[in-house]
Amino acid sequence: MPGLVITEASVVDGSGSPARRANVVVEGGRILEVTDRPDLEGVRVVDARGRVLAPGFIDTHSHADLSPFVEPWMDSAIRQGITTVVVGNCGSSPWPSAGLEESAQLVGVSAADLPTRWSSYAGYLDAIDEARPACNVATLVGQGAVRGEAMRGDRRPPTDDELETMRRLVAEAVDAGAVGVSTGLIYPPGMHARTDEIVALARVAGERGGLYASHIRDEGRAVFEAVAEAIRVGREGGLPVHVSHLKVESSYAWGRAEELLETLDRARTDGADVSADQYPYTAWETSLATILPPWAPVETLGDLVPDGAPSEQLAEAIEHGEPGWGGNVDGIGWERVVIGSHQPDPSISGRSLADLATDRDHRPVEVAIGLLLADPYTGMIGHGMLEEDVRLIASRPDVMVGTDGVAIAPDGPLGRFSVHPRYYGTFPRVLARYVREEHLLDLPAAIRKMTSMPAERFGLRGRGRIAQGAFADLVLFDPDRIEDVATFERPHAFPNGIDLVVVNGAIAWDGERGERAGRVLRRG
């Protein structure tokens, strides 16, 4: 007798085809049958009348690299229908060891708090499997971690030996199962890498069937040049390119989303293999340290401002940018820069730097420096995009969906901080706001860009479709009730309308926690 039978569902199979009424039979972790036959029996039978059954959502851009070891139930992901996360984004990964502490901070802990360690990329992947996460995990290797391992914090081009070390590390990761290599070119040490260095590492991944995913060098005033660089890396490196969290940020770029999309379309017409993802919000979240120019890395900040007061040169660079480095604070204003996590004083989480500056009778830039001196990993949320631009990008059926978040829970390490609501609400938000309410996409197109499209792009074989023989990653939801509930003021709130989540044939969520059946999805 089959383990799970879902009957009378409105099946949206991930292909982009219209919904059809069907029964789905699951056995041994895979879909045994998609059928119209009645009177099916199983160990568990779910009557899905009035609800949509879709492939489990694939989060193309996650920072849950260490969630399996810290919060293995991965509640904020599972409860919005995510069954697979792609981690190792923005140049950050917990292997090699130079990237471990940054990855730990992203999930709200220190590397010393982790229950296990690994000495190889294969060891990291094996450790994920041993942790039995609720979601499947596909991984990228971070160029920032690789560069940090080979060069520490040096802000210069690599020597031939250092470049060869980086190439070897990327090769080891992709050979072990990473789906590609990522960069975060607004963050150190990635920001110090020239294009030819990135091409050299991307080529290693491409030779092994991987892709190149990039948090590009600028998403505001120089966004077009930054996209062009990513496309160049793909062409010269001979591999597919994926632009992370596509956006036009700050007043320097507002209103130019259509132009940006046309740039990608022209590149494809010219032969470039380029794709993108997006989170459907008008604010981003990152490290407060990104306000610092390249010559003032956060680890040297104490030496640059021994008395806590920034020089006029530093203040000017932070507030207005400088040649060769954008800086977008003046494009949105300090009132739009909100503190996220700050370990020494969680009470300031959720407050803007303008507000804190008024309270403390200091300039916002001085307050920002003080916070970074107290906690170099201080997070920030920047309300830097326009809804019209977000809507335009979201309306594209070929732009995938990513949370750019961490899989967490309200009672976990990040539960006391004002995290971005995208951690909890990204996929329901697309389905509620942009499909049901605003009709920017029809439901089959939206499901396709959440499922089969990312599965194909990241080489996740057997995922992203409801079809005989496919892995049974499934989400059952009410199309009339699904909605995101998390807000910037109250981010730790689970969405409505998700009734059942299945991972590798096991029920992960049906109103309560079920079984943790996720696994590492290795390239190939």
N, C-alpha and C positions, 0 to 999 in steps of 0.2 A: 504494500500500500504506500503511495507517495507520502512524503513528509508534510507537504503544504499544498493546498489547493485554494486558489483565489478565484471566486466565481462571480460572473455577471459584472465584470469590470469594464469600464470604458478604457480600453487599452490604447495608449499613445506610445508606440513602440520605439521611438527615438529616431526613426528614419526620416521624419518629416511628413509621413503619410497621415491622412485623417484618422481620427479615433475610430475604433470598431469594438463592438461588444464581443467579449471573449472570456474564456476561462483559462487560467494559467496554472499549470501543474509543475511543481518543483520537487526534485528528488536528487539527493547526493550533491547539493550545492549548485546544481544547474537547472535550467528550464527544460523539463522533459517534453512539454507539449503546450502549444497554444491552440485551443480548440473551441469549437462551438458545441461539442457533445455535452449533454446534460447529465445529471445524476452521477457526478464524479465524487469519489471518496478519497479521504486522506487523513493522516494523523491529526492535522489541523486544517479546518475548512473555514475560510473567511468570505463572508458575503459582502461583495464590494459594490452592490447596486448604488447608483448615484454618485460614484466616485471614480477618479481617474487613477489608473495604474500606469506608471512610467518606469523606465530604467532608473536606477539610483543616480542621483546627481553627482557629477564629477567636478570637484573644486579645483580649477586649473591653477589657482594661485593661493597656496596656504603657507602659513608659517608654523604649522603644527609638527615640526620636525621631532620635537621631544615630548609632545603630548602623550604618546603611547607609554612613556615612562612616568609621567607626572599625573595625568588625568586620562587613563586608558579608555574610559567610557566615552570620551570625546563628545560629550552631550550636546554642545552648541552646534556641532556638525551633524550628528546623527538626527537630532530632533528637527532639523530643517530639511531632511531628506538626502543629505550628502552621504554617499557610501564609499567614495574614494577621494582622497586628498593628494594633490601633487605638491610636495614640499621641496625645500632646498632653493627657494626663490631669492631673488634680489642679491645674489652673490653670497648668501649666508647658508651655511650647512654645518652640522655638528661634527663633520669629518672633512679634512684633517683637523687635528686637535686645536689648531689656531682659531677655529670657528666655534668651538664648543661653548665658551662662556657667553658669546652673543646669542647663540641659539637658546641657551638656558634662560637668559634674561627675557627673551621673547615669550616664554611660557611662565614667567613670574618666579623663577627660582635661580639659584646659583648652580654652577657646574658641580660644586661640592655636594649639593643635595641630591644629585642623580643616583639612582640605586645601582647603576651598572656603567661600565666603561667599555670601550672597544679600541683595538689597535689597528684596525683596517676598515675599509669601507664595507667589505663583505661582512665583517664583524658587526658593524652598525646595523646592516640590514637583518642579519640573523637575530640581533637583540630586539629589533622591532617585532619580529615574528614571535619571539619568546615572551614578549610583553602582552601578546594577545590583544591588540587594539580593537576597538569597535568598528573602525573604518579600515578599508584598504589604504595602503600608503604606497604611492609611487614617488621616486626621489630624483632630484637634480643635485649635482655637486656644485657648490658655490665657488665661483672664481675668487671672491674676496677671501674665503677661508684658504683656498689654495695659495693665493698670493701671500697671505699672512704667514702661512707655513714656510714658504720659500724665502721670504724677504722681510718678515716681521713688519715693522711699520715704515720701512724705508719708502720715501716718496720720490722715486726715480725709476727709470727704465731698468728692467732686469738684465743681469749679465747672461751670457749664453748658458752657463751652468744653471743659473736660477730658472731661466725659461725652460730648460730641459727638465728640471725638477717639477715645475708646474705641469708640463706636458705629461710627465710620468704619473703624477697624482690624478690628473683628469682621466688618463687611460685606465688607471686602476679602478676608479669609481665606475666608469661606464662599462668596463669589462665585468665588474661585479653585479651590474644590473641597473645603474642609474640611467634615466631616460634622456639625459643630456646635461648641459652645463648652463649655469645662470650667471648673470652679472647684476650688480647694484651700483650703477655708475654715478650716483649722487653720494655714495657712502665711501669712507675710507675702508680698506685700501683700494677698492675698485676704482675710485675716482682718479687715482694716480696712474692707471693703466692707459697707455695709448692704444689706438685702434689696432695697430699691427700686432701688439701683444695679445689682444683679445682674439684676433683672427687665428693666431697660432694655436691657442687653446681650443677654440671652436672647431678648428680643422680636426683635432684629435677626436673630439666627440662625433663629428660628422663621419669620419672614417669608420666609426663603429656603429653607425645607424642612429646616433642621438641627434637632438636638436639644440638650438641656442635660444634661451629665454632671457629677456633683458628688462630690468628696470632701467630705462634709458637715461642718458646723461642729464637731460633737462625735460621737464613736462610743462614749462611755462614759456618764457620769452624765447628760448632756443629749441622748442619742441620739434620743429621741422628738421633742424639740423641733427637732432638726436635720433629721430626716426631714420633719417638717411644713414647715420652711422650704423644702426642696427642692420639695416638692409645690406649695407656694404659688408658687414661681418658675414652675413649669410652667403653672399655671392662669392667672396674671396675664400671663405672657409668651406664652401661646398656643402651647406646643410640648411635645413629649414630654420626660419627665425620666428620667434613668438614674442610680440611686444606685450609686456605685462601692464595691467591696469591702465588701459588707454584713456587719456584725458587731456583736456586743455585747461591748465591751471593758472590762476592769477589773472589780473586785469590785462596783462601783456598778451594773453592768448584767448580770453573769453570771446565767444562768438565764432570761433574758428574750427569747431568740431567737424563741420562738413568738409572744410578744406583739408583737414587732417585725414579724414576717411578717403577723400579723393586721392590723396598722396599714396595711401596704401593700395588703392585700386590701380593707379597708374603703375606702381611698382610691380604688381602682379601681371598686368598687361605686358610689361617689359621682361617678364620671366622670373621675377623674384618669388620665392616661396615664403610668404610672410603671413602671419595670422596675429590675432590679438585677443585679449580678454578685458573685462571691465567689472568693477563693482558699482552697483546702481545708487550711489550716494554723491552728495555735493561736498563731502569733506574727505580728506585723507587722514591717515594716521601713520606716524613714523617716529623716529628719535628726534628729540629736541636738538641734538648735536648736529643735525643737518643744516641748521642755520649758520654753522661755522664755515668760513672759507677754507679751501684746501690747505693753506699754510698755517692754519690754527687747529690742528686735530685735538679732539677733546682730551686725549691722554697727556697733552702738553699744556693744557689750559692753565693749570696752576702756575707754571713758569711764566706764561705770557701775562697773566694778571695776578701777580703775587699779592696785591692788596685788594683783590676782588673787583677792581674797577677797570673796565675795558678801555684800552687806548681809543682815541678818536678814529685811528685807522681801522681797528677791529670793529668798532661800532658802526662805522660807515659801511664797511664790507657786509656786515650782517644785515643792515637795514636796506641797503641799496644795491648790493652786488658789486661786482668789479669785472673788468675785462677777462674773459675766459671762464668766468664762473658766474652763473646767473644770480642766485639769491632772489627769492620771491616774496620776502616778508613785506616789502613796500608795495607789492602788487595785491596784497589782501588786507594788510593792516594788523596791528598787534591785537586788536579786539577780536579777530577771527582765529587767533592762535590760542588753543585751549590745552591746558596741562592734562595729560593722561596719567600714566603711572609715575609716581615719585616716592620711592621707598622711604626716605626719611620723614615725609609728612604727607600721608595719604589724604589728609583733609583738604589739600589744595587741588586734588584731582577734580576736573570739571570746571575749573575757573580759568578765565582768560588771562593772558599776560598783561593786558591793559588794566584789568581789574586788580590784579595783584600789585601792579606798579602804583596804582592810586592808593591802595591800602598802605603800601610801604614807603610812599613818597620818594620813589626812585623812577628812573627811566625804565621802560620795559626791557630794553637791551641789558641793563644792569641786573634786573631781576632774573632774566634768562641765564646770564652768566653765573649768577649765584646758585641757581638750581642745578646747573651742570657741574659746578664745583662740588656740590653736595652729593649729586648722584649722576654720574656720566651717562647712565642709561635712562634718564628721564624721558618719558614719552610725551608726544603732543598730537593733538588733532587740529588740523587746519581746514577751516571752512573756505576752501579755495576754488570751488567750481560753481558754475551756473547750472541750474536745473535744465535749461533749454539744451545745453551741450550734452549733459548726461542723457537726456531723453533721446537725442539724436543718435548717440552712439548705441544706446540700449535698443533702439529700433532696428538695428542691423542684425539680420539673422545669422551673419557670419562672424559676429563678435561673441566669443565665449564668455562664460561667467566665472568669476573667482571672488572669494571673500576677502583676500589679502588679510586674513585673520588667523586666529589660533583656536583650536578646539578646546574649549574650557567649560566650566560650570560656575554658577553663582557662588558656590561654597569652596571654590578652588583658590589657588594662589593669586589670581587676578581679580577675584570677585569683589574686592574692596576698592577697585579703581574704576574710573570712568573710561572703559574701553570703547572702541568704536562699535556701534550697533550692528555693523556688518558681520561680526563674529556669530551672531544669532539669527540674522534676518535676511541675508542676501538673496537666497533663492526664492523664498516665499515673497519677497518684495517684488522681484521681477514678475512673478506669476500673478500677484494681486494688482500691483499698480500699473505695470506696463502691458499686461495681457488682458486681465478682466476689466479694469477700470478705464484705461486709456486706449486700448485696442491698437497699440503700436506694433504688436506681433500677434499672430494667431498662436493657439496653444501648441500645435505640432511643431511649428518653427521654433518656439521658445524651448520646448523640451529637447529638440534636436541639438540646439547649441549648448545645452546643459549636459548632454549625454553622449550620443554617438560621435558628434564632432570632436570633442576633446579626447574621447577614447581613440579615435583614429589619429589625431594629431600627436598624441603622446605615446602611441604604440601600445595601448592597453588592450591586448587581444582578448576577444570574447566578452568585452564589457560594452556598456552603453546602448544595448539593444534588448528588446524583448523578442526573442526568437528561439526556436528549438536549438538546444545545445549551448546557448549562451550562459554565462555565469548568472546566477540568480541574485543580482543586485537590483532591488526594487523599492519603489516608494508609492504608497497609496495615499491620495489626498482628496479632499473635498474642494472642487474648483470654486465653489461659492463661498467657502469659509476660509480658505487659505489666506493668510496675511502675516506680515511681519509686525511684531509688537514692540520690539526693542527700539528705543529712542536714544538720542544723545544724553538726555537727562536721566533716563532709566534704561541703560543698555543691557542689563542682565535679565532679559525676558525672552522666553521661548515663544516661537510663533504658534499660531493657531492653524488648524486644518490638516496637519500631518497625522494620519491615523496609523500607519504601519510602515516600518522600514525593515528591509530584509537585506542582509549582507552574506554573500556566499551561501544562500539557501537557509540561513538561520535568522530568526526574528530578533532584531536588535532593539526595536522599539514598537510597542503596540499600546501605548498609554502608560507604560512603565518599562524600565530597563529589562532587556531580555538576555541575549547571549552576545559575547564579544567574539566575533568570528572573522574579523579583518585579517589581512595578510599583506606582506610586501608584494607589490607587483613589479617584478624585475623586467627590464628592457628585454624584448625578444621572447 
